[in-house]
């Protein structure tokens, strides 16, 4: 490819806007995945409670079936939490990569009149606490329920 055929390099302001949009997209994915986590875990805890209450229903003929459900539902909860946490970690890694890419091209956005690409690190860490810790909390609770099950 000759020098004439190469596309023009975008300016730093356009580059910053492009990366900011990509970071916002990844942040949106984290929000969506956290929503999926809360919805799926709510559903599974409800199913677990129904199955648990079914064990005490008079005239129950399928105790074995309910005992299997009480083992299977926590396993599904653990799998959902781990898969969603994996997606959240992937989005965080992508945002870190995008920020580094931005820093290599735009070392001082203030000199260019641009807003900072991210908030200070303590704020970012606080904002990511729930998406990172909630899946872990759900896994711990499911493991506890499995470990203390007496059926």
PATORMI-154580 format. One record per residue: residue in three letters; y, x, z of N, C-alpha, C, O, CB in turn. Coordinates in steps of 0.001 Angstrom, whole numbers, plus 500000, padded with zeros to 6 digits. Each point is the difference from the previous one (the first is absolute). Glycine has a CB too. Layout:
BEGIN
alaYXZYXZYXZYXZYXZ/...
% end
This chain:
BEGIN
unk498828500844500000501172499156500000501238500891500000500124500901500830498634497247500387/unk502129501605497876501207500811499926501021499517501008499850498922500575499718501529497007/unk501460500334502635501053499663500944500712498706499635500489499288500877499794503130499567/unk499777497277498263500672498775499556499183498747500302500568498917500141500532502411498069/unk497576498802501891499129498845500205499841499630501477499500498919500310499300501726497613/unk501612500221502975499824499727501425501013498967500472501163500026499596497959502300500752/unk500425496763500514500954499009500508501041500665500903499747501034500618498472497184499249/unk502950501158500189501074500538500838499635499829501473499400499002500398502316500466497816/unk498657501516502570499754499943501448500993499023500624501193500043499702497941502356500332/unk500358496706500846500914499060500646500835500745501033499576501021500542498810497060499088/unk502799501398500631500866500673500968499498499757501424499142499147500227502820500607498204/unk498574500995502515499525499948501389500231498638500650499207499575500840501249502861499330/unk500614496882499455500283498683500576498947498995499537499507499210500805502969501313499262/unk497177499497498663498963499108499474498645500347500609499200499119500316502088500624497532/unk498471501555502311498750500453500621499903499489501433498946499527500423501057502527498120/unk501095498041502202500026499514501386499738498500500047499257499526500860502359502297499759/unk498986497429498466499794498541499967498551499663499667499426499072500570502967500606498732/unk497025501068499785498600499779499629499069500265501185499107499202500282501436501431497346/unk499665500478503057499147500315501147500226499028501151499051499630500692500977502769498629/unk501201497190500887500286499018501057499230498697499722499438499403500918502872501619499452/unk497669498546498379499266498783499631498502500167500241499333499075500464502423500401497821/unk497727501692501403498563500252500238499685500022501485498962499484500415500923501824497461/unk500992499281502936499803500025501454500059498582500553499196499637500858501811502676499279/unk499931496887499382500092498603500436498731499229499631499540499153500765502963500940498977/unk496936500203499086498755499355499580498859500349500956499238499125500413501540500943497193/unk499110501205502738498943500423500938500205499359501373499037499600500654500736502586498108/unk501474497719501667500300499353501271499592498523499949499472499463500974502440502153499415/unk498332497745498490499565498609499819498491499858500062499484499012500523502530500593498092/unk497278501380500851498538499977500077499527500095501455499031499344500383500845501715497332/unk500802499751503085499644500108501417500181498647500682499149499573500781501531502862499242/unk500426496896499681500250498680500583498909499017499571499479499250500825503007501207499186/unk497174499546498711498956499094499505498661500288500661499288499075500394501915500756497424/unk498454501431502306498712500358500605499961499642501481498954499602500512500810502251497827/unk501356498282502350500054499592501404499835498484500108499351499511500924502149502454499620/unk499077497301498525499835498546499969498541499629499740499464499094500639502904500652498544/unk496992500953499880498581499748499750499186500241501263499102499227500331501196501422497262/unk500025500425503102499280500332501227500121498873501013498999499544500553501407502893499033/unk500805497121500654500208498951501000499311498705499593499415499324500847502769501724499770/unk497873498599498119499349498768499535498482500098500111499348499076500487502568500528497952/unk497528501507501112498536500139500040499483500075501431498975499398500322501103501774497474/unk500617499555503057499548500114501386500145498671500733499143499655500813501499502767499185/unk500414496832499734500157498680500613498839499097499614499427499312500845503071500951499123/unk497164499744498758498882499200499517498688500427500666499215499155500429501982500536497381/unk498574501610502273498745500491500566499905499736501504498926499659500497501025502097497728/unk501152498396502504499961499695501440499748498510500228499309499626500947502266502289499509/unk498981497239498684499739498565500107498527499711499721499367499229500720503005500266498584/unk497093501119499659498579499813499680499122500502501142498991499378500330501524500852497216/unk499861500876503047499237500555501117500021499031501184498966499758500622501582502592498613/unk500619497100501075500113499054501108499176498746499737499348499484500907502941501396499592/unk497735498632498277499204498815499656498512500304500144499249499196500552502552500028497864/unk497777501933501087498585500380500123499616500180501465498905499612500406501194501506497343/unk500780499459503032499729500201501424499875498658500713499094499815500812502142502376499124/unk499650496885499773499923498673500607498791499220499506499473499148500716503004500851499491/unk497087500284498587498815499338499459498742500337500777499036499234499992502035500803497786/unk498935501110502896498827500423500781499769499069501191498877499906500495501530502477498807/unk500632496933501163499867499150501179499928498520499641499966499146500886501266502574500416/unk498745497976497410499934498614499573498619499432500304498996500610499636502707499833498559/unk498224498402502467498699499386500296499246499677498709500599499620498995500342499420503136/unk497766501116497916499163499695498850499997501079498935499543499751498884500899497896501577/unk500051503534499844500057501094499031498580500445499658499197500281500889503055500469500008/unk497450499309497813498653500381499577499960501364499319498922500551499776500559497040499971/unk501675502948499928500010501271499266500726501079500790500994500551499527498938498195498308/unk499587501555503344500615501047500821499967501351499302500933500795500118498394497952501928/unk499594501504497230499880501276499289501106500143498941500573501075499824496926498898500571/unk502780498942498920501051500006498971501359500323500627500756500805499455497943497503499187/unk501610501082502474501276500251500673500058501430500552501056500631499972499098496922500615/unk498740502946499902499972501380500496500291500972498855500697500996500194497637498357501603/unk501133500359497009500292500847498828501481499924499639500624501013499682497029498635499465/unk502905499131500906501429499847499708500863500787500980501008500591499612498521497147499445/unk500077502267502202500782500708501013499930501514499818500825500724500556498758497387501018/unk499463502367497672499948501433499653500705500257498665500689501006499829497133499228501434/unk501989498836497800500539500189498656501524499878499947500653500788499315497204498330499798/unk502713499925501586501452499792499951500760501248500475500948500409499329498684497127501060/unk499995503081500730500702501241500378499839501122498969500933500772499776498722498591502602/unk499182500730497001499809501037498978500929499766498810500555500949499445497047499314501273/unk502564498482498895500934499678498915501429500326500438500780500533499211497673497641499943/unk501897501510502097501327500314500525500275501492499989501100500431499655498771497543501764/unk499134502812498956500149501465499991500201500495498572500879500820499737497679499373502329/unk500618499301497009500110500423498603501375499636499423500630500820499332496876498899500401/unk502955499052500525501334499584499505501094500900500559500886500437499266498309497190500556/unk500742502646501471501029500833500631500013501404499405501066500552499730498693498121502381/unk499078501894497687499920501359499453500493500033498555500731500911499612497329499584501911/unk501540498513497680500440499977498602501509499811499892500653500656499188497119498421500156/unk502781500034501466501443499769499951500753501217500524501042500360499453498582497172500835/unk499865503108500766500627501227500500499985501085498925500965500753499868498329498661502479/unk499630500669496893499915500975498914501101499751498964500626500943499518496884499247500847/unk502722498550499300501073499658499067501374500328500551500871500475499272497691497735499828/unk501632501536502194501282500310500634500232501511499994501103500461499704498709497478501752/unk499155502822498868500123501464499983500301500511498592500764500951499834497645499190502105/unk500999499236497057500273500401498611501467499751499653500624500828499336496988498651500027/unk502941499399501075501415499709499726500909500992500720501004500443499442498435497124500265/unk500216502778501521500807500977500747499955501360499313501026500667499867498519498095502281/unk499269501646497418499885501277499284500827499994498729500642500995499666497070499311501271/unk502274498568498350500793499895498768501489500105500313500741500650499262497472497915499697/unk502232500802502127501425500080500361500382501419500404501087500463499655498854497141501089/unk499202503084499968500280501391500376500103500861498740500905500824499878497887498868502334/unk500280500113496858500017500749498749501282499722499222500617500927499476496875498998500449/unk502919498800499994501222499644499282501234500616500651500911500454499309498004497415499974/unk501112502144502051501149500607500696500071501503499750501085500556499826498759497671501936/unk499003502421498220499985501453499709500462500261498571500765500930499742497350499402501900/unk501416498845497444500408500126498603501517499830499880500660500728499259497088498398499981/unk502778499929501479501448499757500018500737501231500526500995500429499415498603497101500929/unk499909503037500765500655501174500610499990501209499067500940500795500025498379498362502226/unk499650500998496933499969501139499089501067499862498916500522501000499508497024499273500940/unk502772498506499187500987499772498935501404499774500550500983500424499392497201498606499212/unk501913500296502557501302499669500576500035500528501432499730499242500931500502498682497597/unk500092503350501673499970500558501348501105499463500912499832499978501220499167502051497789/unk502138497535500412501106499509500827500599498760499346500914500093499180499576502250501669/unk498981496499499528500496498764499379501439499680500397500719499357499236496944499798500742/unk502764501280501195501371499736500450501012500656499049501050499424499716498143500440502684/unk500490501335497114500897500697499082500145499242498682500997500148499294498348502026501759/unk499648497010498627500033499222498761500524498585500236500131499217499059497953502139500084/unk502215498319502114500482498660500311498903498963500106500266498803499896501803501806498968/unk496679499840501345498869499078500126499688499732501469500257500835500867498812500000496951/unk500379497999502443499540499680501349498713500775500283499275500348499069501784497342500813/unk498650502582501387498741500689500321498802499204499488500023498769499967501050502249502070/unk497897499696497570498800499358499450499157499350501093499229499082499721500771502589498422/unk500139498796503099499243499402501099500808500058501282500957500765500125496884499888498779/unk501751498525502038500623500018501317499477501209500764499048500637499547501192496831500469/unk500347502867501117499497501135500777498520499821500385499521498881500185502810501482500694/unk496977500747499234498552499999500245499577499153501209499004499285499892500946502979499100/unk500751497774502156499565499135501113500010498511499633499146499244500463501742502471501118/unk500064497867497598500043498601499572498845499670499060499401498929500091503086501096500164/unk497210500892498856498877499797499084498703499897500799499181499117499749502029502141498412/unk498608499638502791498784499989500824499881498696500785498916499422500089501197503081500094/unk500990497038500382499970498740500755499667498830499084499262499094500388502421501830501229/unk498853499093497181499726498927499051498567499970499516499488498942499635502851501210499679/unk497006500999500679498610500077499551498991499815501137498793499980499762501974501532498426/unk499722498356503036499086499880501147499084498793499861498787500134500161502922500971501285/unk498831497733498262499165498796499908499001500078498842498816499746500218503066498941500774/unk498543501654497788499013500073498915498893501028500255498870499814499545502936499491498903/unk498506501769502270498981501018500266499133499678501214498802500284500001502725501378498985/unk499071497748502044499260499789501246499248498673500048498938499926500619502759501473500495/unk498817497560498256499317498703500051498568500054499469499108499460500654503110499466499091/unk497515501696499104498607500065499557499104500714501017498852499606500208501960500388497428/unk499716501048502988499241500735500999499710499131501218498893500021500536502150502107498664/unk499953497111501231499803499095501136498911498977499679499126499736500826503286500569499857/unk497645499121498113498986499015499627498604500619499965499039499375500449502691499395498225/unk498148502438500802498692500670499990499493500199501425498831499740500285501764501422497559/unk500273499297503047499585500224501399499532498693500641498987499986500700502647501927499484/unk499084497001499588499605498706500583498665499540499424499134499539500743503288499848499575/unk497402500733498374498730499597499398498845500850500531498931499468500301502302499792497636/unk498966502033502179498946500874500542499683499612501441498834499974500396501913501905498092/unk500274497822502284499797499559501379499176498726500046499064499892500792503103501164499861/unk498176497972498497499244498751499965498544500220499614499095499381500560503003499430498859/unk497692502075499621498627500326499605499236500680501136498835499694500252501934500527497373/unk499900500698503047499338500790501045499689499185501243499039500298500709502133501696498426/unk499617496997501137499803499224501227499263498681499754499816499202500920502262501834499973/unk497512498747497883499300498769499653498657499939500738499276500995500053501855498972497674/unk498542498891502829498780499840500796499019498991499390499276499324500731502067501252501288/unk498629499320496663499150498990499398498753500596499424499168499279499451502818499380500066/
% end
